[in-house]
Amino acid sequence: MDTLGYLAHGFAVAFTPTNLLWCLLGTTLGTAIGVLPGLGPALTIALLLPITYQVAPEASFILFAGIYYGAMYGGSTTSILLNTPGESATIVTALEGNRMARSGRGGAALATSAIGSFVAGTIGTLGVAFLAPIVVKFALAFGPAEYFSLMVLAFITVSAVLGSSSVRGLTSLFVGFVIGMIGVDLQTGQPRFTFGMGELLDGVDVIVVAVGLFAVGETLYMASRRYAGKDEIVPLKGSLYMTAAEWARSWKPWLRGAAIGFPIGAMPAGGAEIPTFLSYAIEKKLSRHKEEFGTVGAIEGVAGPEAANNASAAGVLVPMLTLGLPTSATAAIMLSAFQSYGINPGPLLLTTQANLVWGLIASLFIANVILVILNLPLIGLWVRLLKIPAPQLYAGILVFATVGTYGISQSPIDLVILYLLGAAGFLMRRFDFPTAPVIIGMILGPLAETQFRRAMTIANGDWTVFYRHPLSLTLLSLALIGLVGPHIWAWIEHRRTRGPEHVPGDA
């Protein structure tokens, strides 16, 4: 009953005219960003982070959440009509969606994608509302040792998932640690990594880092990979309404996709890629129309993965709000927005910032309704966005990034740091180092250091405090398994699949 009461209060916050306008702006902008190949919600939210210095927290996070949900919707349009996934989570949608479009069923593919996103997004948001308080009760049992062990687990799992290898992910994480340590140590009063520069005594603003790595770095990388020629946009044919047979083939995949996507998205090593591929595999296995997969396009192969994608997006909010752990690049950027307001997400956030959290959750329900209205009737408008010339698009992003960053403190040093980090972000993308762990390391690194110091102070310097507590030991064991497990498994697979020339006795 408490959850329902909080949710009702959240709707009272979200239904104010100002917050409704922010929600509409966020969903519209998010859909447009999702449609444009190469852009994503992380880049867009990073670009808009400077508004946190001018706008109330509730309005900012309603805007950011609308962008996040909208990009999940809009990404399917590019995948279906252009066969160019804007996000890694929409790769699976392109497999069957583009084939449906080429066989004259693009309207049905877009419709099942939009409606499936609405169904799964609503289910996922319900999960956030009712699961988050349960996670909070569990998290309140955590002490400093348990929190440090949990952060170690998050570092290992998220760095491995967000990068092509655990080594690259952990390297990016270490870079984030170093950036997070710049400034005065609040416990000893000693400056660290400031190189004698007074401007660095307060540390590097997380917004400058986020905008530099994601907005500037990603834009430079996209511009460097621009090629001559244009992708073929498949003309939209047929009605945007689904037939009765298509409804019958879609509703079960929607529910299955939501059931798969939400819990995996809520896991520390979740993300949207795993549930979308898993949903596609399940739908292909269960479908009575297997002959359509990979040929003319099966509608189940669009409905299930799109539902899983949007449900996982909702699931990502659970660990971020209740534990302060980001499990995706977008969540890491949103966590930096919390920091810019001086708010630390954690178990007490749902009560100490009730207006913010429950207004945000309520706005997600509203955003889902707005997105269905935006995505189906206005599909022609979103397709036109694909014709924006890339040079103008990239130049606009760089201008907004520069103006927004300079507006934070009017410091030229911030602009120098912005473009140095932008160049670093470009090199990281060029050599396949993930950028999200840098933000995660920068935000969670100092927090992990604080919890480590507290645990050691309470235990009078006894290191065994991290092993004597069962929950802390369990979390550290899981972190160790996450770090060495894949290598052991790869070694076992290598030994198992060795060729016959290695078998003793063969001449």
C-alpha positions in Angstrom: 0.0 0.0 0.0 3.0 2.3 0.7 4.1 1.8 -2.9 0.7 2.7 -4.3 0.7 5.8 -2.1 4.1 6.9 -3.3 3.1 6.2 -6.9 0.0 8.4 -6.6 2.2 11.1 -5.2 4.6 10.6 -8.1 1.7 11.1 -10.6 0.8 14.3 -8.8 4.4 15.5 -9.4 4.6 14.3 -13.0 1.2 15.7 -14.1 2.2 19.3 -13.4 2.2 21.3 -16.7 5.9 22.0 -16.5 6.9 18.4 -15.9 4.5 17.2 -18.7 6.2 19.5 -21.1 9.6 18.2 -20.0 8.4 14.6 -20.6 7.0 15.5 -24.0 10.3 17.2 -24.9 12.3 14.3 -23.7 10.3 11.6 -25.5 10.3 13.6 -28.8 14.0 14.3 -28.6 14.8 10.7 -27.6 12.8 9.3 -30.5 14.7 11.6 -32.9 18.0 10.6 -31.4 17.1 6.9 -31.6 16.2 7.3 -35.3 19.5 9.0 -36.2 22.2 6.2 -36.7 25.2 6.5 -34.5 23.6 8.8 -31.9 22.3 7.3 -28.7 20.7 8.3 -25.3 24.1 8.4 -23.5 25.5 10.9 -25.9 22.3 13.1 -25.8 22.0 13.1 -22.0 25.7 13.9 -21.7 25.2 16.8 -24.1 22.3 18.1 -21.9 23.9 17.6 -18.5 24.7 21.4 -18.2 21.0 22.1 -17.8 21.2 20.5 -14.3 22.7 23.8 -13.2 19.5 25.7 -14.2 16.6 23.2 -13.9 15.0 21.5 -10.9 16.0 17.9 -10.3 12.5 16.5 -11.0 12.4 18.2 -14.4 15.9 17.2 -15.4 15.4 13.5 -14.7 12.0 13.4 -16.3 13.6 14.9 -19.4 16.5 12.4 -19.3 14.2 9.4 -18.7 12.0 10.5 -21.6 15.2 10.7 -23.8 16.2 7.2 -22.6 12.8 5.6 -23.3 12.4 7.5 -26.5 15.7 6.3 -27.9 14.7 2.7 -27.2 11.6 3.3 -29.4 13.3 5.3 -32.1 16.1 2.9 -32.6 13.8 0.3 -34.1 12.8 2.7 -37.0 16.4 2.9 -38.3 16.9 -0.9 -37.8 13.7 -1.7 -39.7 13.8 0.8 -42.6 17.6 1.3 -43.0 19.0 -1.9 -41.6 21.3 0.2 -39.5 21.0 -0.3 -35.8 21.5 2.9 -33.9 22.2 1.0 -30.7 23.7 -2.4 -30.1 20.4 -3.4 -28.4 18.5 -3.0 -31.8 20.8 -5.3 -33.8 18.4 -8.2 -33.4 15.5 -6.0 -34.5 17.2 -5.4 -37.8 17.5 -9.1 -38.6 13.8 -9.7 -39.1 12.5 -6.1 -39.2 14.4 -5.1 -42.3 13.4 -8.3 -44.1 9.8 -7.5 -43.3 10.2 -4.0 -44.7 11.7 -5.3 -47.9 8.8 -7.7 -48.3 6.3 -4.9 -48.0 5.4 -5.4 -44.3 7.4 -2.5 -42.9 4.2 -1.0 -41.4 3.5 -4.1 -39.4 7.1 -4.3 -38.2 7.0 -0.7 -36.9 3.6 -1.3 -35.3 4.6 -4.4 -33.4 7.8 -2.7 -32.4 6.0 0.4 -31.0 3.2 -1.5 -29.3 5.6 -4.1 -27.9 7.8 -1.3 -26.6 4.7 0.2 -24.9 3.6 -3.1 -23.3 7.1 -4.1 -22.1 7.9 -0.5 -21.0 4.8 -0.4 -18.9 5.5 -3.8 -17.4 9.1 -2.8 -16.7 8.1 0.4 -15.1 5.6 -1.5 -12.8 8.6 -3.6 -11.9 10.7 -0.6 -11.0 7.8 0.8 -8.8 7.2 -2.5 -6.9 10.6 -4.1 -7.0 12.7 -1.0 -5.9 11.3 -0.9 -2.4 12.1 -4.6 -1.9 15.7 -4.0 -3.1 15.9 -1.1 -0.6 15.0 -3.4 2.3 17.8 -5.7 1.3 20.3 -2.9 0.8 19.7 -1.4 4.2 21.5 -4.5 5.7 24.7 -3.4 3.9 27.6 -2.0 6.0 30.8 -0.4 4.7 32.4 -3.7 4.0 29.4 -5.0 2.0 29.1 -1.8 0.0 32.8 -1.9 -0.9 32.5 -5.6 -2.0 29.3 -4.7 -4.0 31.2 -1.9 -5.8 34.1 -4.3 -6.6 31.5 -6.7 -8.1 30.0 -3.9 -10.1 33.4 -2.8 -11.4 34.3 -6.3 -12.6 30.9 -7.2 -14.2 30.1 -3.8 -15.8 33.6 -3.4 -17.2 33.5 -6.9 -18.7 30.1 -6.4 -20.2 30.6 -2.9 -21.6 33.9 -3.7 -23.3 35.1 -6.3 -25.9 37.4 -7.7 -23.2 37.7 -7.5 -19.5 41.2 -6.1 -19.8 40.1 -3.2 -21.9 37.1 -2.6 -19.6 39.2 -2.6 -16.5 41.8 -0.3 -18.1 39.0 2.2 -18.8 37.8 1.8 -15.2 41.3 2.6 -13.9 41.4 5.8 -16.0 38.1 6.8 -14.3 39.6 6.1 -10.9 42.5 8.4 -11.6 40.2 11.2 -12.8 38.0 10.8 -9.8 40.9 11.2 -7.4 41.9 14.6 -8.8 41.4 17.3 -6.3 41.6 17.6 -2.5 41.2 14.4 -0.5 38.3 15.3 1.8 39.6 13.0 4.6 43.2 14.2 4.8 43.0 17.6 3.1 45.9 16.8 0.8 45.7 17.7 -3.0 46.0 14.7 -5.3 47.0 14.8 -9.1 46.5 18.6 -9.3 50.0 19.3 -10.7 50.0 22.6 -8.9 46.9 23.9 -10.7 44.5 25.7 -8.5 41.6 25.0 -10.9 41.9 21.3 -10.2 41.6 21.5 -6.4 37.9 21.0 -6.7 38.4 18.1 -9.0 37.2 17.6 -12.6 33.5 18.2 -13.1 31.8 14.9 -14.0 29.7 16.7 -16.5 32.9 17.9 -18.4 34.1 14.3 -18.4 30.8 12.9 -19.6 30.4 15.5 -22.4 34.0 15.1 -23.5 34.0 11.3 -23.7 30.5 10.8 -25.1 29.5 13.9 -27.0 32.9 15.1 -28.3 34.7 11.8 -28.5 31.7 9.9 -30.1 31.2 12.7 -32.6 34.8 12.7 -33.7 34.7 9.0 -34.0 31.5 9.0 -36.1 32.9 11.8 -38.3 36.1 9.8 -38.9 34.1 6.8 -40.0 31.8 8.7 -42.4 31.9 7.1 -45.9 30.8 8.3 -49.3 27.3 7.2 -50.4 24.0 6.7 -48.6 22.3 3.7 -47.1 19.1 2.7 -48.9 16.0 3.6 -47.0 13.3 1.0 -47.7 10.0 2.8 -48.6 7.3 2.3 -46.1 4.6 0.2 -47.6 1.3 -1.0 -46.3 -0.8 0.0 -43.3 0.6 0.8 -39.9 -2.2 -1.2 -38.4 -1.6 -4.8 -37.6 -4.0 -7.6 -38.8 -5.7 -9.9 -36.4 -3.2 -12.7 -37.3 -0.3 -10.3 -36.6 -1.7 -9.4 -33.2 -2.1 -13.1 -32.4 1.5 -13.7 -33.3 2.8 -10.7 -31.4 1.2 -10.6 -28.0 2.9 -13.6 -26.5 6.4 -12.5 -27.7 5.7 -9.1 -26.1 5.0 -10.7 -22.7 7.9 -13.2 -23.0 10.3 -10.4 -24.0 9.3 -8.3 -21.1 9.7 -11.2 -18.7 13.2 -11.8 -20.1 14.4 -8.2 -20.4 13.4 -6.7 -17.0 15.3 -9.1 -14.7 18.4 -9.2 -16.9 18.4 -5.4 -17.2 18.3 -5.1 -13.4 21.3 -7.3 -12.9 24.8 -5.7 -12.3 26.0 -7.4 -15.5 22.7 -7.2 -17.4 22.4 -4.7 -20.2 20.0 -4.9 -23.2 22.1 -7.0 -25.6 21.8 -10.3 -23.8 18.0 -10.2 -23.3 17.3 -9.2 -27.0 19.4 -12.0 -28.4 17.9 -14.5 -25.9 14.4 -13.4 -26.8 15.1 -13.8 -30.5 16.5 -17.3 -29.9 13.4 -18.3 -27.9 10.9 -16.8 -30.4 12.7 -18.6 -33.3 12.5 -21.9 -31.3 8.8 -21.5 -30.4 7.5 -20.0 -33.6 5.2 -22.0 -35.9 6.5 -19.9 -38.9 10.2 -20.9 -38.8 10.4 -20.6 -42.5 9.9 -16.8 -42.3 13.0 -16.3 -40.1 15.9 -15.0 -42.3 13.8 -14.9 -45.4 10.7 -12.7 -45.6 10.9 -11.7 -41.9 9.1 -13.1 -39.0 7.0 -10.7 -36.9 7.9 -12.6 -33.7 11.6 -11.8 -34.3 10.7 -8.1 -34.0 8.1 -8.2 -31.3 10.1 -10.3 -28.7 13.5 -8.5 -28.9 11.9 -5.0 -29.0 9.9 -5.9 -25.9 13.0 -7.3 -24.2 15.0 -4.1 -25.1 12.5 -1.7 -23.5 11.9 -3.9 -20.4 15.6 -4.1 -19.8 15.8 -0.3 -20.1 13.4 -0.1 -17.2 15.3 -2.8 -15.3 18.5 -0.7 -15.5 16.8 1.9 -13.3 16.4 -0.5 -10.3 20.1 -0.9 -9.3 20.8 2.8 -10.2 18.2 4.2 -7.9 18.4 1.7 -5.1 22.1 0.9 -4.9 23.7 3.7 -6.9 25.1 1.2 -9.4 24.9 2.0 -13.2 24.7 -1.1 -15.4 24.8 0.8 -18.8 26.4 3.8 -20.4 23.2 5.8 -20.1 22.7 4.9 -16.4 26.3 6.1 -15.8 25.6 9.4 -17.3 22.3 9.8 -15.3 24.3 8.9 -12.2 26.6 11.8 -12.9 23.5 14.1 -13.1 22.6 13.0 -9.6 26.1 14.0 -8.4 25.8 17.4 -10.0 22.7 18.0 -7.8 24.6 16.7 -4.7 22.3 13.6 -4.5 23.8 10.1 -3.9 21.5 7.3 -5.1 21.1 4.5 -2.6 18.7 2.8 -0.3 17.4 6.0 1.3 16.8 7.8 -2.0 13.2 6.6 -2.3 12.2 8.3 0.9 14.6 11.3 1.2 13.9 12.3 -2.5 10.4 11.0 -2.9 9.3 13.8 -5.2 12.2 13.1 -7.5 12.1 9.3 -7.6 8.4 8.7 -7.7 7.8 11.6 -10.0 10.4 10.0 -12.3 8.8 6.6 -12.1 5.3 8.1 -12.8 6.7 10.0 -15.7 7.8 6.8 -17.3 4.2 5.6 -17.5 3.3 8.9 -19.2 6.3 8.7 -21.5 5.2 5.2 -22.7 1.8 6.6 -23.7 3.3 9.6 -25.4 5.8 7.5 -27.3 3.1 5.3 -28.9 1.3 8.4 -30.1 4.6 9.9 -31.4 5.9 6.7 -33.1 3.0 5.4 -35.2 1.3 8.5 -36.7 4.5 10.5 -37.2 6.7 7.8 -38.6 7.1 9.8 -41.9 8.6 12.7 -39.9 11.2 10.4 -38.2 12.2 8.9 -41.6 12.9 12.4 -42.9 15.4 13.0 -40.1 17.6 10.4 -41.8 18.2 12.9 -44.5 20.0 15.5 -42.3 23.6 15.9 -43.7 26.1 14.4 -41.3 28.6 17.4 -41.3 25.9 19.7 -40.0 24.8 17.2 -37.4 28.3 16.7 -36.1 29.0 20.4 -36.1 25.9 21.1 -34.1 26.8 18.5 -31.5 30.2 20.0 -31.0 28.8 23.6 -30.7 26.3 22.5 -28.1 29.0 20.6 -26.2 31.3 23.6 -26.1 28.6 26.2 -25.2 27.1 23.9 -22.5 30.4 23.2 -20.9 31.6 26.8 -20.9 28.3 27.8 -19.3 29.0 25.6 -16.2 31.8 27.7 -14.8 32.9 30.1 -17.6 36.4 28.6 -17.3 38.7 28.2 -20.3 40.4 25.3 -18.4 37.1 23.3 -18.6 37.2 23.7 -22.4 40.8 22.5 -22.6 39.9 19.5 -20.4 36.7 18.9 -22.5 38.6 18.6 -25.8 41.5 16.7 -24.3 39.0 14.1 -23.0 37.2 14.3 -26.4 40.5 13.3 -28.1 41.0 10.6 -25.5 37.4 9.4 -26.1 38.0 9.2 -29.8 41.2 7.2 -29.4 39.4 4.8 -27.0 36.6 4.2 -29.5 39.2 3.8 -32.3 41.0 1.1 -30.4 37.9 -0.5 -28.9 38.2 0.7 -25.3 34.8 1.3 -23.8 34.1 4.8 -22.5 31.3 4.1 -20.0 33.6 2.4 -17.4 35.5 5.7 -17.2 32.4 7.5 -15.9 31.6 4.5 -13.6 35.1 4.6 -12.2 35.1 8.3 -11.7 31.8 8.3 -9.8 32.0 5.0 -7.9 35.8 5.0 -7.3 35.8 7.7 -4.6 32.7 6.2 -3.1 34.4 2.8 -3.0 37.5 4.4 -1.4 35.3 6.0 1.3 33.6 2.8 2.1 36.9 0.9 2.2 38.3 3.4 4.6 35.2 3.3 6.8 35.3 -0.5 6.9 39.0 -0.5 7.8 38.5 2.2 10.5 35.6 0.2 12.1 37.7 -3.0 12.0 40.8 -1.2 13.4 42.8 -2.0 10.3 41.8 -5.7 10.2 41.6 -6.8 6.5 39.6 -9.9 7.4 36.5 -7.7 7.8 35.8 -8.2 4.1 35.9 -12.0 4.5 34.3 -12.4 8.0 31.0 -10.9 6.8 29.1 -13.6 4.8 27.5 -11.1 2.4 30.7 -9.3 1.7 32.5 -12.7 1.1 29.8 -13.8 -1.3 30.0 -10.6 -3.3 33.8 -10.7 -3.5 33.6 -14.4 -4.5 31.2 -13.5 -7.3 33.6 -10.7 -8.4 36.5 -13.2 -8.5 34.4 -15.6 -10.6 33.4 -12.8 -13.0 37.1 -11.9 -13.4 38.7 -15.3 -13.9 35.7 -17.4 -14.9 35.6 -16.5 -18.6 39.3 -17.2 -18.9 39.0 -20.6 -17.2 36.0 -21.4 -19.4 37.8 -20.3 -22.6 40.8 -22.5 -21.6 38.5 -25.5 -21.0 36.8 -25.0 -24.4 40.2 -24.7 -26.1 41.3 -28.0 -24.5 38.0 -29.7 -25.4 38.1 -28.6 -29.1 41.8 -29.2 -29.9 42.3 -30.9 -33.2 43.2 -34.6 -33.7 46.8 -33.7 -34.4 47.3 -33.0 -30.7 46.0 -36.4 -29.6 48.9 -38.6 -28.4 49.7 -41.6 -30.5 48.7 -40.1 -33.8 51.6 -40.2 -36.4 
